[in-house]
């Protein structure tokens, strides 16, 4: 993904307000685009991710969205996209989530 494409996507994310519009935009993209965007978020945060697969886990009761990304180096992450005006993202390694009793690449079932 080019830097200009990533910057445009982040600009759209940062201008979203309610109903997790950032997640809605991501859901509207092709599978390949979703995977590239999510790996771009990891890379922009200083990680190294050549993407292999992405997975949508769902949303929580606060309408925060959860996406998983598997990277070629064997690392996998969960990316939370908050339902706020900044579309704040939180990145956690799936190995850390597993230690908390939560699995990546599995849909929420509450």
Secondary structure as UniProt FT lines:
FT   HELIX           3..14
FT   TURN            19..20
FT   HELIX           21..27
FT   HELIX           31..44
FT   TURN            45..46
FT   STRAND          51..59
FT   TURN            61..62
FT   STRAND          65..71
FT   TURN            72..73
FT   STRAND          76..81
FT   TURN            85..86
FT   STRAND          89..93
FT   HELIX           94..99
FT   TURN            100..101
//
